[in-house]
Amino acid sequence: MIGSEQAAKPAVTLAALRRGAAGLAAAVALMTFALAEPALATMRTIKDALGREVTIDAPAGRVVVMFNYEEFTAIAGADGWKRVVGINRAVWAGWRPAIWSRYVAKIPEIAEKPDVGSTDEGTFSAEKVIALKPDVLLMPQISWEATATARAQIEAAGIRIVAFDYNAQITERHAASTRAIGAVMGADARAEELASLYETKMADIQRRIASLPKGPKPKVYVEIGQTGAASVGNSYNGTMWGRILDNLGAENITNGRIPGPYGPLNPEYVLAANPEFIFIGGSSWVGRPNAVRLGYDATPEITRASLAPYAARPGWSDLKAIKAGEIHALEHGLARTLYDYTAQQYIAKRLYPAAFADVDPLAELAAYHAKYLPVPFSGTWALKLAP
């Protein structure tokens, strides 16, 4: 108490002064060490994208991340990678090395992260995850569904699994995924900012669409342009690009025409459906010489040259979309990210030009990079074939 400290003032000796100085120095050193250390973990129950309640020590000290690395970086920051002890290397370094190399240049330690394998390629290993002794495994919903046996082994080892889902194109899942990753990494404020940004952008898109007069839905076809125009790539039904088209009030000609969430659509049906707009997903895929080229390294000339063969497919010259010049390339990665609202703005601006006249999707994409990502924005991410 203050009063008791003021009650008596004994004589102070030189030895006492020395002891006091030593104690003060020790206290200062202890405080400095404490400030340099991350916040102590505390037990916390969080809700992941699947609605599961997971109790973890947060922030986690050791984490394995299996996908959506750009989202992880935006939420946790470059320093968050210091606590990552394993990744799914194939979906980043293997599939999109142009993106991988840019992040490695900014955060070199990424290149040293051990590989736990990929559920897409059948190489995912529960044993590798367990050997790395993470506190938490951050796993996308698609991998969650594919790994029931492996998940049981991982959880039996005391490792918590937190699921995220940016593929479903459900705003609530984007937001829940972001907040869950933020909770795991002790980055709640940053996660809240990003989740709120996404919710705000999506609400604005929906507000604009709701204000449109009633009329026929624009008829749209989306295909992934990974293998070239000579073969038919996947289209999407109820997920990724398919859900995006549904959200935008478009008529997705793929709906009900393929057996699962994605797969190739019969070319004859595309001709019969006669879409008014066509969007071909492209990227910087490795080993895909005929793919539509998009991303950080792509110039408009490169993108247009790789998109042109699609417009020249047999019978396509008679399609409404081709006649109107409404065939576009879109970076395929924009179907499942925290900044995919920019792709939705781009599509909406083509479908409803008056309602989205004041929206600049590419400027929004550049602004997101500048504020939340370590990699500068460059290249071509969305483009109309006709200049």
Salt bridges, closest charged atoms under 4 A:
ASP48 OD2 - ARG52 NH1 2.48
ASP79 OD1 - LYS82 NZ 3.19
GLU155 OE2 - ARG52 NH2 3.64
ASP165 OD2 - ARG173 NH1 2.57
ASP188 OD2 - ARG44 NH2 2.63
GLU192 OE1 - ARG179 NE 2.81
GLU193 OE2 - LYS371 NZ 3.24
GLU199 OE1 - ARG179 NH2 3.24
ASP204 OD1 - ARG207 NH2 2.65
ASP204 OD2 - ARG208 NE 2.82
GLU223 OE2 - ARG313 NH2 2.77
ASP297 OD1 - ARG102 NH2 2.69
GLU326 OE1 - HIS328 NE2 2.64
GLU326 OE2 - ARG350 NH2 2.89
ASP340 OD2 - HIS174 NE2 2.72
ASP358 OD1 - ARG208 NH1 2.73
GLU364 OE1 - LYS201 NZ 2.96
